[in-house]
């Protein structure tokens, strides 16, 4: 079952830190958001492989919008 990393506030996407197929560890940065002139890193909550990057640089996201989908690593 995949895990979707979501935005927790209204912000603009400054940088996408991952690509489809890339392996990530829990707490790795996946997206860098900007809100009110502050940079906010969004971290992976699970280890696994990036299945989909939903946003692009310049997109504006709202609270709850999907950013990245991760296929969790099998344990």
Steps between C-alpha positions, in 0.01 A plus 500: 500500500645835399553798728419853385698793638267802522539874550423628847447863400437730205836548327688516172723214386859632490680175425422132450776300670415153364424322173286198413689181577724661760535323835438716807542448871256625761579866572663562159385831345270444201373853423598852606206736547494877546238679705516855635865525389595193704640180349334188636649157424244220469642167616419142404311331779591148386796333331441369151504584130347810343208381284369841390590866529168687490626862505736714294709802589277807507181315593295641788373235739237507773482316830444132424609510134711199393867570426677165461388135508739247656482120477617394847796265525408142579595403853 
